[in-house]
Amino acid sequence: MPSFPDRDPSPRRKVLIFEPDIEGHSLEWLDHLVTFAAAGNGDTEVWVAAPEELCRSLAQVTSSRVHFAPLTPLQRRLCTSRRLSLAALARWWTMRRHLEQSGVDQGFFLTLDLLSLPLALGLGVGGRKLSGILFRPSVHYGEIGPYDPSWRERLRDMRKGLLYRLMLSNPAVDRVLSLDPFFPLHAHTHYRRGEKVQALPDPAHPSTAAVNGEDGGDFVPTGRVGFLLFGYLAERKGPLAVLEALALLPTEIARRTAVLFAGRVDPLLRDRLERQQQELAALQPDLWFRIDDRRLDRAELAALVRRSDVVLAPYQRFVGSSGVLLWAALNGRPVLAQDFGLVGRLTREHRLGISVDSSDPEQIANQIMRMVECGPQTFIDRPAAERFAAAQTPHRFASAVLSV
């Protein structure tokens, strides 16, 4: 049973932040929120309901404004179930229990997408208010760029549109924060109570200064152009498409190219990735290629981004935003990104690099060749990239989330 502090009559606003996942952005974003609250910014007291590992990592921040309530193993298991309807209902119920136990009257889901189902059904939390971050709106993609959806994508968008409409009508829903800056206008014009949807800056990591002892190791070898794909390496990130593209490079380009995949590999992908890596080594002996299969901390990632020449974001029709764009822009590195959806729109609009049909390995290979031959910096507008990154800061992110 989680331990909560005694209820007190303090006038501070209180919010309980709920996140059952440990992969991806969770630790970094919770760190931004906890640091913001502990520094006395605003007048908000924060409770964090998250896996014990995350709470332990964040517990170095000590403040009367910050409290931790680790999820039980059963709560975490149910909330991360592969049966999405079960996970959705478990997250709603667990949030309700934690709000009742803590006496907090504002709940915030760090990831709201799954909750659209129970909230569309009208479920509440005993008169308390709920908010959260919506990661994957795609119903407006036809309005922000080329969009030729498959029948599955059309069905998905119809389902999302219905759930969003019903979710916004739920009186328990206070705010829906969107990392997609184009979605709020769509919501305002298409949904009753669409004014609940507000834009949220996607926080870039603030440090671009070199860290002692962190030079990215031997990446990139002298005389080569370094391409970096980092983060949790799942199939949707495009690593298999990149390997296919690398196999197509001419020998003279391959010997001038270095590619690093850095991050934990999805267990479901590991065998295929290793098999393609072995095939690539036989086809392209002059290519420098490595996979660093582990979770890297932010200092290591920052060093690798600084050491790289190009950041890869060849997602496979990925819906939503990507912090990879911000890491690259903040460090003045061009991206080679998908042309689909929000990632493609931001890449083009802010001139962050090249957007390409990342489902086609030949197109990826052609753009890699261009970047090696012409020089990576040819493909980024650094002042525009700096302006883009400057508007996306952890402070602005935390301030918006905790403005309950």
C-alpha positions in Angstrom: 0.0 0.0 0.0 1.5 3.4 -1.0 2.3 5.8 1.8 0.8 9.3 1.5 1.5 12.3 3.8 -1.2 13.4 6.1 -3.7 15.7 4.6 -3.2 19.3 5.5 -5.1 22.5 5.1 -2.4 24.3 3.0 -3.7 26.4 0.2 -1.3 25.0 -2.4 -2.9 23.4 -5.5 -2.2 19.7 -5.6 -1.9 17.4 -8.6 -1.2 13.7 -8.8 0.8 12.6 -11.8 0.2 9.1 -13.0 2.6 7.1 -15.2 2.9 3.3 -15.1 5.5 2.9 -18.0 9.2 3.1 -17.5 10.3 3.2 -21.1 10.6 6.3 -23.4 10.1 9.8 -22.0 8.7 8.9 -18.6 11.7 9.5 -16.4 12.9 12.6 -18.2 9.5 14.2 -18.1 8.7 13.3 -14.5 12.1 14.8 -13.7 11.2 18.1 -15.3 7.9 18.2 -13.4 9.4 17.2 -10.0 12.3 19.7 -10.4 9.9 22.5 -11.4 7.7 21.9 -8.3 10.6 21.4 -5.9 12.1 24.7 -7.0 9.0 26.5 -5.8 7.8 27.5 -9.2 4.1 28.3 -9.1 2.1 27.1 -6.1 1.6 23.4 -6.9 2.3 20.4 -4.8 3.0 17.2 -6.8 2.3 13.6 -6.0 3.9 11.0 -8.4 2.3 7.6 -8.8 4.7 5.6 -10.9 6.7 2.3 -10.9 9.1 2.0 -8.0 12.1 2.3 -10.3 11.0 5.7 -11.5 10.2 6.9 -8.0 13.6 5.7 -6.7 15.3 7.6 -9.5 13.4 10.8 -8.8 13.6 10.6 -5.0 16.9 12.4 -4.9 14.8 15.6 -5.2 13.7 16.3 -1.6 11.0 18.9 -1.1 7.8 19.4 0.9 6.1 20.0 -2.5 7.0 16.6 -3.9 5.7 13.2 -2.7 6.0 9.7 -4.2 3.6 6.8 -4.2 5.1 3.7 -6.0 2.6 1.5 -7.8 2.2 -2.0 -6.5 3.5 -4.8 -8.8 -0.1 -5.8 -9.5 -1.2 -2.2 -10.4 1.8 -1.9 -12.7 1.1 -5.2 -14.4 -2.5 -4.5 -15.0 -1.8 -0.9 -16.2 0.7 -2.1 -18.7 -1.2 -5.1 -20.0 -1.0 -5.9 -23.7 -4.8 -6.1 -23.6 -5.4 -2.4 -24.2 -8.9 -2.2 -22.9 -7.8 -3.9 -19.7 -4.9 -1.5 -19.4 -7.1 1.5 -20.0 -9.6 0.6 -17.3 -6.8 -0.4 -14.9 -5.2 3.1 -15.3 -8.5 4.8 -14.7 -9.2 2.7 -11.6 -5.7 3.1 -10.2 -5.8 6.8 -10.6 -9.1 6.9 -8.8 -7.7 4.9 -5.9 -4.6 7.1 -5.6 -6.6 10.3 -5.7 -8.9 9.0 -2.9 -5.9 7.9 -0.8 -4.0 11.1 -1.2 -6.9 13.6 -0.9 -5.7 15.3 -4.1 -8.4 16.5 -6.3 -6.5 16.9 -9.6 -5.2 13.9 -11.5 -2.9 14.1 -14.5 -2.1 11.3 -16.9 1.4 11.6 -18.4 0.0 9.5 -21.3 -3.7 10.1 -21.9 -4.3 8.2 -25.2 -5.4 4.9 -23.6 -7.7 6.7 -21.2 -9.8 8.0 -24.1 -11.9 4.8 -23.9 -13.0 4.9 -20.2 -13.3 8.7 -20.3 -15.4 8.4 -23.5 -17.7 6.0 -21.5 -18.3 8.8 -19.0 -16.3 7.4 -16.1 -15.2 9.9 -13.5 -13.1 9.9 -10.4 -15.5 10.8 -7.6 -16.0 14.5 -8.6 -12.3 15.2 -9.1 -10.8 16.6 -12.3 -8.6 14.8 -14.8 -6.2 16.1 -17.4 -3.4 14.6 -19.4 -1.1 14.6 -22.5 -2.5 13.3 -25.7 0.3 11.9 -27.8 -1.2 10.4 -30.9 -3.9 12.5 -32.5 -4.0 11.8 -36.2 -7.6 12.8 -37.2 -6.3 16.1 -38.5 -3.4 14.8 -40.6 -5.1 15.6 -43.9 -5.0 19.3 -42.8 -1.3 19.5 -42.0 0.3 17.7 -45.0 0.0 15.0 -47.6 -2.0 12.2 -46.2 -3.2 9.1 -48.1 -4.5 6.9 -45.3 -4.9 3.1 -45.7 -8.3 1.7 -44.8 -6.9 0.7 -41.4 -5.7 4.3 -40.8 -9.2 5.6 -41.8 -10.8 3.2 -39.4 -8.4 4.3 -36.7 -9.1 8.0 -37.3 -12.8 7.4 -37.2 -12.5 5.6 -33.9 -10.3 8.3 -32.4 -12.6 11.0 -33.6 -15.6 9.4 -31.8 -13.6 8.8 -28.6 -12.2 12.3 -28.5 -15.7 13.8 -29.0 -17.1 11.8 -26.1 -14.1 12.2 -23.9 -14.2 16.0 -24.2 -17.9 15.9 -23.2 -17.0 14.1 -19.9 -17.3 16.6 -17.1 -14.4 15.0 -15.3 -12.1 16.0 -18.1 -10.6 19.4 -17.4 -7.8 19.8 -20.0 -6.3 17.7 -22.8 -2.7 18.9 -23.6 -1.5 18.1 -27.1 2.2 17.9 -28.2 0.9 18.4 -31.7 0.5 22.2 -32.1 -1.9 21.8 -35.0 -4.4 19.6 -33.2 -6.0 22.2 -30.8 -7.3 24.2 -33.8 -8.9 21.1 -35.2 -10.5 20.2 -31.9 -11.8 23.8 -31.4 -13.5 23.7 -34.8 -14.8 20.1 -34.8 -15.7 19.2 -31.3 -18.1 20.5 -28.7 -16.0 21.4 -25.7 -12.9 21.4 -28.0 -11.6 24.4 -26.1 -10.4 21.9 -23.5 -7.6 21.0 -25.9 -4.5 23.1 -25.5 -1.0 23.0 -27.1 1.9 21.8 -25.0 5.6 22.4 -25.8 7.6 19.2 -26.2 10.5 19.7 -23.8 14.0 19.6 -25.3 16.9 18.6 -23.1 18.5 21.8 -21.9 22.2 21.0 -22.0 24.3 21.4 -25.2 27.6 21.9 -23.4 30.3 19.2 -23.5 30.5 16.9 -20.5 33.8 15.8 -19.1 34.6 12.3 -20.1 31.6 12.1 -22.5 32.9 12.2 -26.1 30.8 9.6 -27.7 33.6 7.0 -27.7 34.9 6.1 -31.1 31.7 7.4 -32.8 32.3 8.9 -35.4 35.6 7.4 -36.8 37.8 10.0 -38.6 36.9 10.6 -42.2 33.3 9.4 -41.9 29.9 11.0 -41.7 28.1 9.8 -38.6 24.4 8.9 -38.6 22.8 8.3 -35.2 19.5 6.5 -34.4 18.7 6.6 -30.7 16.0 5.8 -28.2 14.0 2.7 -27.6 14.7 0.7 -30.7 11.3 -0.7 -31.8 10.3 -1.6 -35.3 8.3 1.6 -35.7 11.5 3.7 -35.2 12.7 2.3 -38.6 15.9 0.4 -37.8 15.1 -2.4 -40.2 14.4 0.1 -43.0 17.8 1.8 -42.3 19.6 -1.5 -42.5 18.0 -2.3 -45.8 19.0 1.2 -47.1 22.6 0.8 -45.9 22.9 -2.4 -48.0 22.1 -0.3 -51.1 24.9 2.2 -50.6 27.7 2.3 -53.2 31.0 1.1 -51.8 32.6 4.6 -52.0 29.8 6.0 -49.9 29.8 3.1 -47.4 33.5 3.6 -46.6 32.7 7.3 -45.7 29.7 6.4 -43.5 29.3 5.4 -39.9 26.0 4.4 -38.3 25.2 3.9 -34.7 21.9 2.5 -33.2 22.0 3.5 -29.5 19.3 2.4 -27.0 17.5 -0.6 -25.7 16.4 -3.0 -28.5 12.8 -4.2 -28.3 13.0 -7.9 -27.5 10.4 -8.6 -30.3 12.9 -7.0 -32.8 16.2 -8.3 -31.5 16.5 -11.5 -33.6 15.6 -9.8 -36.9 17.9 -6.9 -36.1 20.8 -9.2 -35.4 20.1 -11.3 -38.5 20.0 -8.2 -40.8 23.1 -6.8 -39.1 25.0 -10.0 -40.0 23.8 -9.8 -43.6 24.8 -6.1 -43.8 28.3 -6.9 -42.5 28.8 -9.4 -45.3 27.4 -7.0 -48.0 29.1 -3.8 -46.8 32.5 -4.7 -45.2 33.6 -1.1 -45.6 30.7 0.4 -43.6 31.1 1.2 -39.9 28.0 0.0 -38.1 27.3 -0.6 -34.4 24.4 -1.3 -32.1 24.7 -0.2 -28.4 21.8 -2.2 -26.9 21.3 -0.6 -23.5 19.5 2.3 -21.9 21.7 5.4 -22.1 21.4 8.2 -19.7 20.9 11.8 -20.9 24.6 12.8 -20.6 25.6 9.9 -22.8 22.9 10.7 -25.4 23.8 14.3 -25.4 27.4 13.4 -26.1 26.4 11.0 -28.9 24.2 13.7 -30.6 27.0 16.2 -30.4 29.4 13.7 -31.9 27.1 12.7 -34.7 26.6 14.5 -38.0 23.0 13.4 -38.8 20.2 12.3 -36.5 18.0 9.6 -37.9 14.2 9.6 -37.4 13.0 7.3 -40.2 9.8 6.3 -38.4 7.3 4.0 -40.1 4.2 6.2 -40.4 4.6 7.1 -36.8 1.8 9.3 -35.3 2.7 12.0 -32.9 5.7 14.2 -32.0 9.2 13.1 -31.4 11.7 14.5 -29.0 14.4 13.3 -31.4 13.7 16.4 -33.5 14.4 18.7 -30.5 17.6 16.9 -29.5 18.9 17.3 -33.1 17.7 21.0 -33.4 19.2 21.9 -30.1 22.6 20.6 -31.1 22.5 21.9 -34.7 22.3 18.5 -36.3 20.1 17.8 -39.4 17.6 15.0 -39.2 16.7 12.4 -41.8 13.1 11.9 -40.9 9.8 10.4 -42.1 7.7 12.7 -44.3 4.5 11.5 -42.7 2.4 13.3 -40.2 3.6 15.7 -37.6 7.3 14.7 -37.7 7.4 15.4 -41.5 5.5 18.7 -41.1 7.8 20.0 -38.4 10.9 18.9 -40.3 9.8 20.8 -43.4 8.3 23.8 -41.6 11.4 24.5 -39.4 13.9 23.3 -42.0 15.4 20.7 -39.6 16.7 18.4 -42.3 15.3 16.1 -44.9 11.9 14.3 -44.9 11.6 11.2 -46.9 9.2 8.3 -47.5 10.9 6.2 -44.8 9.0 3.0 -45.9 11.2 2.9 -49.0 14.8 1.9 -48.2 15.9 3.1 -51.7 14.8 6.7 -50.9 16.5 6.5 -47.5 19.7 5.3 -49.2 19.5 8.1 -51.8 19.3 10.8 -49.0 22.1 9.2 -47.1 24.2 9.5 -50.2 23.3 13.1 -50.7 24.2 14.0 -47.1 27.6 12.2 -47.3 28.4 13.8 -50.7 27.1 17.4 -50.0 27.9 17.6 -46.3 25.2 17.3 -43.6 25.1 21.0 -42.7 23.8 21.7 -46.2 20.5 20.3 -45.1 19.7 22.3 -42.0 18.7 25.9 -41.4 20.5 26.4 -38.1 18.9 29.7 -37.0 15.4 28.3 -37.8 16.3 25.1 -35.9 17.5 27.1 -32.9 14.3 29.1 -32.8 12.3 25.9 -32.9 14.2 24.4 -30.0 14.2 27.6 -28.0 10.4 27.5 -27.8 10.4 24.0 -26.4 11.9 24.0 -22.9 11.4 21.9 -19.8 10.4 25.0 -17.9 7.6 25.9 -20.3 6.5 22.2 -20.4 6.3 21.9 -16.6 4.6 25.3 -16.2 1.9 24.3 -18.7 1.3 20.8 -17.1 1.2 22.2 -13.5 -1.1 25.1 -14.3 -4.0 23.2 -12.9 
